[in-house]
């Protein structure tokens, strides 16, 4: 019975399937990246390949029958080539096509019409040659600039990794005061006044984590953990402990040796002329006295 198990109260309201942020290293990712992930993967994108219908019910114009509106988005396929361009939210659609009335339908792929074009970023002061679609160019013209297009649209509508990384780079440049325009102070001030409003929706930490894939975010988190807790080799720890034990035992030869970090060590002076000590006897490669 449900009430006899430990998860019984949870099953009362439905079982919650664990996500990638509930276990392992993904559970340690900051809220700044989780906000971007919700904007990128969990937010419903703007309809591109179909016309959404409003309401919950519709009446058939011929039969007059009332039917529920099934407004389901088309399943889109994000091919790897789409991440190297800016397709304006378009993607590949897989479906069926009935080419003749007397034959069965056959599988068909609808691919956007692609073209290579050059876009200009005022914030970065750079021209970028990339593959775009006609819808991308129309959206750039409607937004009155390439930078406005990237900054206005959420990650779910940009879709491609190239667009997300360019948006992250533009936000970082705005946060740093547009260093690429430092040669022209008047243009730098005008650009900051025009685009500074987009920084209100983000913090510095959110901009730092924006536009990263899940694997890239994990690598960034691992690098931060290693920087905060550097790994010290065991040989360094054992060497420091050995020297401390020698000093506590009153051995004068250990007084001039200090434990270093990493591979920086100091050699013991085993060839001193002061007779044979116990350290020189333990060294098999040292010079033998009296030979």
N, C-alpha and C positions, 0 to 999 in steps of 0.2 A: 504494500500500500504506500501511497505517496507520503502520508503523514509519518510513516515509520522510518523513512530514510532521512539522511542529513540534508538532502536537497529538496525535500518536500515543500517547504515554503516557497522556494524559488519556482518550482514547477506549477504552483498555483497561478502565477502570473505569466507563465510561459518560460521555456528554457532559453536562456541567453547564450548564444553561441560565442565562444571566446574569439577575439580578434587578434591580430598581430601585435596590438598594443597592450594586451593583457598578460603576456608571458614572455620570458626570455629577455634579451637585450632591448626589444621593442618597448617593453614596459617602462624603461628608463628614459625614453625619448621625451624631450620637454614639451610643454603645452604649445610653444611657438610652432613646432613642426606639426603637431596634431591639428592645429588650426588650418595650416596650409593643406594638410591631407584631406580635411573635410571640404575645403573649398575646391580641391582638385578632383577627388574621387567620389565623394558622397553628395555633392550638390548636383541638382538636376540641371543639365546644360540647356541652353536656348535651342529651341527646335530649328533645325536647319533643313532636313530632308523631308519634312512633312509639315502640314498646317494643323496646329493643335485646335481642338474644339472646346468651347467653353460650356460649362454646365455639366449635369449628370445624365440628362435624358434628351432624346431627340425623336422627332416624328418623321416617319417615312413619307415623302411627298406623294408617292403613288398609292401605297396601300393604307396610309394613315396609321400604321402600327407604331406604337411607342416602344423604343428600344433604349437600353442603357448605352451611354457613350463609352466605348472602349478606347481611350486615348493612351495607347501604349507607344513609347518611343521605339524607333527602329533600332535594331541591334547593329552597331557600327564596329568595324574592324580597323584597329589602329595598326597599320603596317609599320615596320621599322623605318621605311623611307619617309614616313610622315614626320618623324622626329627631327629630320634634317631640313625641314622646310616649315613654312607657315601656311597652313591650308584654311585658315579662317573657320575652324570648327567642322570642316567637312572630313569625311573618312570614306573608306570602302564599304559598300553595302553588298551583302550576299543574299540572294533570293532566287526566285524561279521566274522564268519567262516562257510564255506560250506564244511561239512565233507563228504558228499556223493553227487554225481552228480544228483541224482534223488530226493533230498530233499531240502527244503528251508534252507537258511542260518540261523544260530543261533548266539545270542550274545556270545562274548568270551572276556576274559581278559587275557592279556599277562603280566606276573609278572616276574621281573628279578630273576635270581638264586642268592640267598643270602647265605652268609657264615660268620661265626664269625672269626675274625682275630685280630692280635695285631700289632699296628703301633707304631713307636717311633718318638718322636719330639726332635730334638737336642736343639732347642731354649728353650723349657720348661723342657728338661731333664726328660721326663716322658714317660712311656709306656701306651698306650691307647688301651683297648679292645673294639671293636665295630663291628657292622655288616657292611660288605662291599660286593661288587660284584667283579667279575673277571676283569671288566674294571677298577675299582678303583685301584686294585693292579697293573695292567699294566701301568696305568698313573703314579702311584707313582714310579715305576721302571724307566719309561721313564724320569721322572723329577729328578731322582737321589736323592730321599728323600721325606718324607712326608711333611716336611716344604716347600720345593720347590714346591710341588704339590699344596698346599693351597695358597701360595703367588703368584704363576704364573697365576692361573686361576681366572677369574672374578667371581663375585657372581652368575651370571646367570648360569654358568656351575657347580658350587658347589651345588646349589639348597638347600641342607638340612640345617636346622638351626644349627645342631651340627657342621658342617664344617665351617659355617660362624662365629660361636662363637669361635671356635678354632683358626681361622684365626685372629680374633680380639685380642684374648689373645696373640698370637704370635707377632703381630704388637706392642702391648703394651709392651711386654717383650723386644723387640728390641729397642723400644723408651726409655725404662728405663735402657738399658745396660745389659740385660740378668741377672737379679739378681739371678736366680736359679743356675747359673754357677759360682757364686762368690767364691765357695770353690776351684775351679781350675782356676786360672787367665789365664793360657795359653790357655785352652779350651774356656774360655769366650772371649778372644781376637780373637781367630781363628773363632769362631761362628759369632761374630760381623762383622768381615771383610768379611765373606762369605754371610751374609744375609742383611747387611746394605743397599745394593743397592735397596731393595724393599721399603724402607722408602721414596725414592724420589718421589713416586707417591701419597703420602698422607701427610697431615698436622696433627699436634697433635689433632686438633679439629675433623678432619675427622676420625681419628682412634678411638676417644672417642665415636663417633656416629655409627661406623661401626658394622654391624651384628645385629642390633636391628630391631625387627618387628615394625609395625606401632603403635601398642598398647604400646609396651615398650618405643618407642620414645616419645609418648604422656605422659606417666608416668614420664619419665626423665625430660621432659620439665616442667611439673607441679611441680615436686620437686624443680627445679631451680627457678621457679617463687615464690614458697612459701619461699625458702631460702632468696631470694632478698627482698621480701615484707612479712615479718612475720605478722601473724594475731594476733592482740592484743585484748583480750576479752573486751567487753563493760564495764564490771564491773570495770576493771582496769582504763579505761578512765574516767568513771563517778566518781570513787573514787578520782582520781587526781584532777578533776575539783571541786569536793566538798571541798577538803582540801584547794585548792587555794581560793575558795570563802570564806571559814572560816577565812583564813589568812587575806584576804583583808578586812573582816568585823571587824578585830581587836580582835578576840576571842583568848585568850592566850592558851587555851587548845589545839588548832590546831597547835601550834608552834612546838610541839615535835613529830608530826606525819608526815611522809613522804610517798609519793606515791611510791609504789613498782611496780615491773614488775611481771606479771603472778599471781600466788597465794601467793607470798611472801608479807605478810602484817604484820603490827605491831598493837598490841591491844592497845586500849586507856586505860589509867589508870583510871578506873571509881571508884575504891575503895580507892581513896586517902582520908586521914583524913581531908582534907580541905573542910569541910561543904559539902553541896549538890549543885552541879553545874547543869547546864541545860542538860548536856550529861547524867548524872546519872539518871535524871528523865525520860529520853527517853528510857533507857534500862530496859525492863521488867524483865530481869533475874538478875539484879544487887541486891546487898544487900540493904535492907531498913534500914535507920538509925533510931535510937530511938526505935528499937524493942528489 
